[in-house]
Amino acid sequence: MKALRTVGLGLLLVATSALAVPAEDYARQWNLSLPVKDAGAYRVVLDESVYWQAQSPELADLDVLNGRGEPVPAVLRGPPREELARPTLLPVPWFALPQRAAAGDQDLSLISQRNVDGSVRAITAQVGQGPDRQTQGGWLVDASNVQGAVRALQLEWAPLSQPLQQRYRVEGSEDLRSWTTLAEDAPLLDLRQGGEHLRQSRIALSSGARYLRLVPVQAQASLPVTGVQVELAPAIIARQWQWQTLQGRAVTDDKGQVAFEYDARGRFPFQRVDLQMPDNSVQRWRLQSRERATDRWHDATPSWVAFELTLEGSVERSGPQALTGVKRDRQWRLLPTNGASTTPPPLRLGYVPEDVVFLAQGAGPFVLVAGSARAQRAPAPVGDLLSQVRQSRGADWEPPRAQLGQTHTLAGSDALIPASAPVDWKTWVLWGVLIGGAALVAVFAVSLLRKPALR
């Protein structure tokens, strides 16, 4: 009996350890290569093979495990939005203007000497009739060689012994004759008190111009400017779109309407659609999607016109269309809305890869696992953690990127079979007790009937 208890305990421990290894519930794993060992948090960008393996529409069957097979805190981040690059600052030539030339109500005529490229080499100011006011001279900024939209000026000046609080108007011109106000009453500050320093040296502009003129709003002390930079509007960082091309089949409904259906087996976060139309063709389309055959179709885009046209050897074609949101549906349907079409065009669905941010909890090596009908990633407030870290490290901070490495099968297709429903032992025990009790009552009743009646 003691040996039996020992064997039973051993089997129980083995079963418990098997349940503690969630890797057995996943179809495949990918080794993760960490760029540094002590970062604490990492991010890994998902590739096509991960999307092909995942089964859950929300990618809940995707997780990160440590070297002991234990899940670590992880979060799936959606496709990144289009971002703006950091603004570019470029030094530009600047020229001090005579004091009377800075008066806003005087007729200023600037005679400039220019280089071959159009940049200003020297200027001479002539002031027409107007109130005879002596003010601090302003500056003329030459932005004629700047490529791009100027959206602000950044001034530099020598250290000051007194607090600075001045106001300027910025005017723009394309020919040094006609001027337009680009900034009205812009403040410049340089204040110190109790070890604190407040400096405002940037002037935002409503638009750019080849030449910019800074005019003092009122009489004020001279500002020892040492340099001027123009700030260019940041460019949009284009997202790296990737595409899946699906081949369709023609389907005719009871009313004789032709549609083209496509199957997308992966769980890609589709956000765009593009059609490869035949040469010199045009068609209005409507795209729909659904998860399974028993679901209703839902519009994935408004109707749009797709075309391809060859003009004198140059091909003109319609561009990609945005979906109504991120779609991971399995089934897609393309409906021609203006006339019959019998050949299904290749359907291109575009997406931007997502990433998973995880914490390096426990010892490595760390692996990414995906594909399961039984296991799900546990929720973890990793997103809140990133927000708090960015407060100290800057809004642009990102965890270092881990790389997907070698992949191999874990449980394979067995992991895609849903787990059988657990046995409700409590219900079975209660029924057993009831049946046993009923049987006991029946036996007792029969025994009473068999006894001879007392006389």
C-alpha positions in Angstrom: 0.0 0.0 0.0 2.9 2.3 0.8 4.5 1.6 -2.6 1.2 2.4 -4.3 0.9 5.7 -2.5 4.5 6.5 -3.5 3.8 5.8 -7.2 0.6 7.8 -7.1 2.5 10.7 -5.6 5.1 10.5 -8.2 2.5 10.4 -11.0 0.9 13.5 -9.4 4.2 15.4 -9.4 4.8 14.5 -13.0 1.3 15.6 -14.0 1.7 18.8 -12.1 5.1 19.6 -13.7 3.6 19.0 -17.1 0.8 21.4 -16.4 3.4 24.0 -15.3 5.0 23.9 -18.8 2.7 25.9 -21.0 5.0 25.4 -24.0 3.3 22.0 -24.5 0.1 23.9 -25.3 1.6 25.8 -28.2 2.2 24.6 -31.8 5.5 26.4 -32.5 8.3 28.5 -30.8 10.9 31.0 -32.0 14.2 31.6 -30.2 14.7 35.2 -29.2 18.1 36.9 -29.6 18.6 39.8 -27.1 20.8 42.7 -28.2 21.8 43.5 -24.6 21.6 41.3 -21.5 20.4 43.8 -18.8 17.8 45.9 -20.5 14.9 44.5 -18.4 12.4 45.0 -21.2 12.6 44.1 -24.9 10.4 44.3 -28.0 10.2 41.8 -30.8 8.6 42.6 -34.2 6.3 39.8 -35.5 7.1 38.4 -38.9 5.0 36.5 -41.4 5.6 33.1 -39.9 4.2 34.1 -36.6 1.0 35.4 -38.2 0.6 32.2 -40.1 0.8 30.1 -36.9 -1.4 32.2 -34.6 -5.1 31.1 -34.3 -6.8 33.6 -32.1 -8.4 36.6 -33.8 -6.9 38.8 -31.0 -3.5 37.0 -31.1 -4.2 35.9 -27.5 -2.4 32.6 -28.3 0.9 34.3 -28.5 3.2 34.6 -25.5 6.9 34.8 -24.3 8.4 32.1 -22.1 11.6 32.2 -20.1 14.2 29.4 -19.8 12.0 27.5 -17.3 9.0 27.6 -19.7 7.2 30.1 -17.5 5.2 33.0 -19.2 6.7 36.4 -18.6 4.7 39.8 -18.5 4.1 40.7 -22.1 1.8 42.9 -24.2 0.9 43.0 -27.9 1.1 46.5 -29.4 -1.0 47.4 -32.4 0.3 48.6 -35.7 2.3 51.9 -35.2 0.8 55.1 -36.4 2.5 57.3 -38.9 5.1 59.3 -37.0 6.8 62.6 -37.5 10.6 62.9 -37.7 12.3 65.3 -35.3 12.4 68.9 -36.6 15.5 69.9 -38.4 17.4 73.0 -37.4 19.6 74.7 -40.0 21.9 77.7 -39.4 21.2 80.6 -41.8 22.9 83.9 -42.6 21.5 86.9 -40.7 22.2 90.7 -40.9 21.7 93.4 -38.4 19.4 96.2 -39.6 20.0 99.9 -38.8 18.0 101.2 -35.9 15.6 103.3 -37.8 15.0 100.6 -40.4 13.3 98.4 -37.8 10.4 100.8 -37.2 7.3 99.0 -38.4 5.6 102.2 -39.6 8.4 103.4 -41.8 9.0 102.7 -45.5 11.9 100.3 -45.5 13.8 99.8 -48.8 16.5 97.2 -48.8 19.2 97.2 -51.4 20.9 93.8 -51.4 24.0 92.4 -53.0 23.4 88.8 -53.9 25.6 85.9 -54.9 25.1 83.8 -58.0 22.9 81.4 -56.1 20.6 84.2 -55.0 21.7 84.3 -51.4 22.3 87.7 -49.7 25.9 88.9 -49.4 25.3 92.4 -48.1 22.4 94.7 -47.6 21.9 98.5 -47.4 18.8 99.9 -45.8 17.1 103.1 -46.9 14.3 104.5 -44.7 11.6 106.6 -46.2 9.5 109.2 -44.5 7.8 108.3 -41.2 7.9 109.1 -37.5 11.4 109.7 -36.4 11.7 107.0 -33.7 14.9 105.5 -32.5 14.5 101.8 -31.7 16.7 98.8 -31.5 17.7 97.5 -34.9 16.1 94.3 -36.0 17.6 91.5 -38.2 17.2 90.2 -41.7 17.4 86.4 -42.1 18.3 84.9 -45.4 16.5 81.6 -45.9 16.7 81.6 -49.7 18.9 78.5 -49.8 16.7 76.5 -47.4 15.0 73.5 -49.0 11.8 72.7 -47.1 9.0 74.5 -45.2 10.3 76.9 -42.5 8.0 76.8 -39.5 10.0 78.6 -36.8 13.0 80.7 -36.0 15.5 79.8 -33.3 17.7 82.7 -32.0 20.9 82.5 -30.0 22.4 85.3 -28.0 25.4 86.0 -25.8 25.0 85.6 -22.0 23.1 88.5 -20.4 23.8 90.3 -17.2 20.2 91.6 -17.0 16.8 89.8 -17.4 15.5 89.9 -21.0 11.8 90.3 -22.0 11.3 91.6 -25.5 8.7 91.2 -28.2 9.2 91.1 -32.0 7.1 90.9 -35.2 8.4 88.6 -37.9 7.7 89.5 -41.5 8.4 87.5 -44.6 9.2 88.4 -48.2 10.1 86.7 -51.5 11.7 89.7 -53.1 12.8 92.0 -50.2 10.1 94.5 -51.3 6.7 93.2 -50.3 6.4 92.0 -46.7 3.8 89.9 -44.9 3.4 89.4 -41.2 4.2 85.8 -40.2 4.3 86.2 -36.4 2.8 89.0 -34.4 4.1 90.1 -31.0 6.4 87.1 -30.4 8.1 87.1 -27.0 11.8 86.4 -26.3 12.7 85.7 -22.7 15.9 85.1 -20.7 15.2 85.1 -17.0 17.1 83.8 -14.0 16.0 83.6 -10.3 17.1 81.4 -7.4 19.1 79.0 -9.6 16.2 78.6 -12.1 16.6 79.6 -15.8 13.7 80.4 -18.2 14.7 80.9 -21.8 12.3 81.4 -24.8 14.3 81.8 -28.0 11.9 80.2 -30.5 9.4 82.1 -32.7 6.8 80.1 -34.4 5.8 81.2 -37.9 2.5 80.9 -39.7 4.3 80.2 -43.0 7.8 80.4 -44.5 9.5 82.8 -46.9 12.8 83.3 -48.6 13.6 86.3 -46.4 12.5 87.0 -42.9 12.7 90.3 -41.0 12.5 90.6 -37.2 11.1 94.0 -36.2 11.0 95.1 -32.5 7.4 95.8 -31.4 8.5 98.6 -29.1 11.7 100.5 -28.1 13.9 98.1 -26.2 17.5 97.4 -25.3 19.7 95.8 -28.0 19.8 92.0 -28.0 23.3 90.5 -28.7 22.3 87.9 -31.2 25.1 85.4 -32.1 23.2 83.1 -34.4 19.9 82.3 -36.1 18.6 78.9 -37.1 15.4 78.0 -39.1 13.3 75.1 -38.0 11.9 72.9 -40.8 8.6 71.2 -40.6 9.3 67.5 -39.8 8.7 64.9 -42.5 6.3 62.0 -42.0 8.1 58.7 -41.4 6.5 56.3 -43.8 5.3 53.0 -42.3 6.8 49.9 -43.8 3.8 48.2 -45.4 3.9 44.5 -46.2 1.5 42.7 -48.4 -0.3 39.4 -48.7 -1.6 38.5 -52.2 -4.7 36.2 -52.2 -6.1 34.3 -55.2 -9.9 34.2 -55.4 -12.7 32.1 -56.8 -15.9 33.2 -58.5 -19.1 32.5 -56.6 -22.6 33.1 -58.0 -25.5 33.6 -55.6 -29.2 32.7 -56.2 -29.8 36.0 -57.9 -27.1 35.5 -60.4 -24.8 38.1 -58.8 -21.1 37.3 -59.2 -18.7 37.8 -56.2 -15.1 36.7 -55.6 -14.1 35.0 -52.4 -10.7 34.8 -50.9 -9.2 32.9 -47.9 -6.6 34.5 -45.6 -5.3 31.8 -43.3 -3.0 34.0 -41.3 -3.9 36.4 -38.5 -2.4 39.5 -40.1 -3.5 43.0 -39.0 -4.8 44.1 -42.4 -5.4 47.8 -42.8 -5.2 48.4 -46.6 -6.4 46.8 -49.8 -5.0 47.0 -53.3 -6.2 45.3 -56.5 -4.0 44.2 -59.4 -6.3 45.1 -62.3 -5.8 44.0 -65.9 -4.3 46.5 -68.3 -6.6 49.3 -69.5 -9.5 48.3 -67.2 -11.7 50.1 -64.6 -14.2 48.7 -62.1 -16.0 49.9 -59.0 -15.6 47.5 -56.1 -16.8 46.8 -52.5 -14.8 44.6 -50.1 -16.4 42.6 -47.3 -15.0 40.2 -44.7 -16.1 37.7 -42.0 -14.5 35.3 -39.6 -16.2 32.0 -40.6 -18.8 30.7 -43.0 -21.6 30.9 -40.5 -21.1 34.7 -39.9 -22.6 37.6 -41.8 -20.5 39.6 -44.2 -19.4 43.1 -43.1 -18.2 45.9 -45.2 -14.4 46.4 -44.9 -14.3 49.4 -47.2 -16.7 51.8 -48.9 -17.0 51.3 -52.6 -14.0 52.6 -54.6 -12.8 52.6 -58.2 -9.8 50.5 -59.2 -8.1 51.0 -62.6 -5.0 50.5 -64.6 -4.3 52.4 -67.8 -1.3 52.5 -70.1 -0.6 56.0 -71.5 2.3 56.4 -74.0 4.3 53.6 -72.3 3.6 54.9 -68.8 1.3 52.9 -66.5 -1.3 54.8 -64.4 -3.0 52.8 -61.7 -5.2 53.4 -58.6 -3.6 53.4 -55.2 -4.3 51.3 -52.1 -7.5 52.0 -50.1 -7.7 52.1 -46.3 -9.9 49.5 -44.6 -12.4 50.7 -42.0 -10.1 49.3 -39.2 -7.7 46.6 -38.4 -9.1 43.3 -39.8 -7.9 39.8 -39.0 -10.8 38.0 -40.6 -10.3 34.7 -42.4 -12.7 35.1 -45.3 -12.9 38.0 -47.8 -15.4 38.8 -50.5 -15.0 41.3 -53.4 -18.1 42.6 -55.1 -18.1 44.3 -58.5 -20.8 47.1 -58.3 -21.0 48.3 -61.9 -21.2 45.4 -64.4 -20.2 41.8 -64.6 -16.7 40.6 -64.1 -15.9 36.9 -64.4 -12.2 36.8 -63.5 -11.2 37.4 -59.9 -8.4 39.9 -59.6 -5.5 39.2 -57.2 -6.4 40.7 -53.8 -3.5 42.4 -52.0 -4.0 43.1 -48.3 -1.5 45.3 -46.6 -0.4 45.4 -43.0 2.2 46.9 -40.7 3.9 44.3 -38.4 3.0 44.6 -34.7 5.4 44.0 -31.9 5.3 42.3 -28.5 7.0 44.0 -25.5 8.0 41.6 -22.7 9.9 41.8 -19.5 13.0 39.6 -19.0 11.6 37.9 -15.9 13.6 34.9 -14.8 16.6 33.4 -16.6 16.8 32.9 -20.3 16.8 31.8 -23.0 13.6 33.5 -23.9 11.3 32.1 -26.6 8.2 33.4 -28.4 5.4 30.8 -28.7 2.2 30.9 -30.8 -0.6 28.7 -32.0 -2.9 27.3 -29.4 -6.6 26.3 -28.8 -6.0 25.8 -25.1 -3.6 28.6 -23.8 -3.9 32.3 -23.7 -1.5 35.1 -22.8 -2.2 36.5 -19.3 -3.0 40.2 -19.2 -0.2 42.4 -17.8 0.1 46.2 -17.3 3.2 46.5 -19.5 1.8 49.4 -21.4 1.4 51.4 -18.2 5.0 50.5 -17.3 6.2 51.9 -20.6 4.3 55.1 -20.1 5.9 55.7 -16.8 9.4 54.9 -18.0 9.0 57.5 -20.9 8.3 60.2 -18.3 11.9 59.9 -17.2 13.6 58.7 -20.4 11.7 60.8 -23.0 8.6 60.3 -25.1 10.6 58.6 -27.9 12.1 55.9 -25.7 11.6 52.3 -26.8 12.9 49.0 -25.4 15.7 47.5 -27.4 14.6 45.2 -30.2 15.0 41.4 -29.8 15.3 39.4 -33.0 13.3 36.3 -34.0 15.7 33.4 -34.4 15.4 29.7 -35.2 12.0 28.2 -35.0 10.8 24.6 -34.4 7.7 22.7 -33.7 6.4 22.1 -30.1 3.0 20.3 -29.9 2.3 21.0 -33.6 -1.3 20.5 -34.7 -2.2 18.8 -31.4 -2.0 22.3 -29.8 -4.8 23.4 -32.1 -7.3 20.9 -30.8 -9.4 22.4 -28.0 -9.1 20.8 -24.6 -11.8 18.4 -23.6 -14.3 19.7 -21.1 -13.1 19.0 -17.5 -15.0 16.3 -15.6 -17.4 17.7 -13.1 -16.6 15.4 -10.3 -18.7 17.2 -7.8 -21.8 16.6 -9.8 -21.0 13.0 -10.4 -20.4 12.5 -6.6 -23.7 14.1 -5.8 -25.6 11.9 -8.3 -23.8 8.9 -6.9 -24.8 9.8 -3.4 -28.4 10.3 -4.5 -28.5 7.0 -6.5 -26.8 5.2 -3.6 -29.3 6.6 -1.1 -32.2 5.7 -3.3 -30.9 2.2 -3.7 -30.4 1.9 0.1 -34.0 3.0 0.7 -35.3 0.5 -1.9 -33.3 -2.4 -0.3 -34.7 -1.4 3.1 -38.2 -1.3 1.8 -37.9 -4.8 0.2 -36.5 -6.2 3.4 -39.5 -4.9 5.3 -41.9 -6.4 2.8 -40.3 -9.8 3.1 -40.6 -10.0 6.9 -43.7 -11.9 8.2 -46.4 -9.8 9.6 -46.7 -9.8 13.4 -49.7 -11.5 14.8 
